[in-house]
C-alpha cells in the first residue's frame, strides 16, 4: 500500500496513540522488534521515523532505517505483515513502517508485547496463555504456567533495559562531572594562591 504525504500529515495531526508511534531516529533493532510485536498483537499500527515526539518532521536516514528494519524482522517469531516506505514531506524524507494486526502471537527476541495507548508494554500473561492454549497445543494448566514465565521474562528484560539506559546516562555524564571537579579544584587552588 502506498502511503501518501496527505496520509502522513493526517497521522502527524492525530499524534501518537494506540496505532501511531513517532521516532526521531531508529538505531536499535530490538526496540523496533518490540514495537512491531506490540502493534501486531494489538490492532496494527504505523511507525513514523524521522518525526520528533511532538509531531515535527525532521527527516530520516532511509538506508539506516532499512537496515534496522530488516534486523528487527529477523528478531520476530510469527512476523506480521509489515511494509517499509519512504515518503517526502516538507522537503524531508520520512520512513513509514506499517504493521498489520496478526492472528497469531508475534514474539520478539526480547519478549511478547502489546500496544497500549501510546506505549508498548509486556503482553499480559492471560493473553499469552489464551494464544498458547489453542486446540492441539499445550494443556490449559501448562499453557498458563508457560505464559506466566514468558510474561515475567518480558518484564525482566524491560527492567534490565531501563537500568542499562540509566547506567549509560550516568556514564555519559561522568566525564562532565570529572572535568567539573578538576576545574573546581583548580579554581579553588588559584583562589588560595591569590588570597595568600
Secondary structure, DSSP 8 states (H G I E B T S, - for coil): ----HHHHHHHHHH-SBTTEEEES----HHHHHHHHHHHHTTT-EEEEESB-TTS-B----HHHHHHHHHHHHTTEES---EEEEEEEETTEEEEEEEE---SS--EETTEEEEEETTEEEE--HHHHHHHHTSTTSS-HHHHHHHHHHHHHHHHHHHHHHHHHHHHHHHHHHHHHHHHHHHHHHHHHHHHHHHH-
